[in-house]
């Protein structure tokens, strides 16, 4: 049996696979998206990243229970994210243009994760808000009772980035 190579795609295939292993998708509230709209009553508000951290981990000294949304949101989406990356890996090996396929997959995974976290913020379940928090909301003209959703700024700030691993 003889083998005839009509086109050598090994180098292209290796570049595509390296793209899957050298880059990472980060989901959360990056520094570049941490600003909040200015509230005239509070001209120096916490940034979205700090608010997200406090909501995720809680702050017992402030009587603030943990309402994790980031880790659970990504964890619940993990099977779909892994499946998408598997398909990209196979496509990178088998198809011409593997690098583009890998790039598209990384962004697709980012969007899936971003939407899963935003969905978690919307749907919960979370520890209910304290009556004092609800009273403060009503005093500001807000009627919503869902934890983590007052202005919607935290939820809208959740995004993703694709970057080389280890880059800060």
Buried (B, 14 or more C-beta within 10 A) or exposed (E): EEEEEEEEBEEBBEBBBEBBEEBEBEBBBBEEBBEBEEEEEEEEBEBBBEBBBBBBBBEEEEEBBBBBBBEBBBEEBEEBBEEBBEEBBEBBBEBEEBBBBBBBBBBBBBBBBBBBBBBBBEEBEBEBBEEEBBEEBEEEEEEEEEBBBBEEBBBEBBBBBBEEEEEE
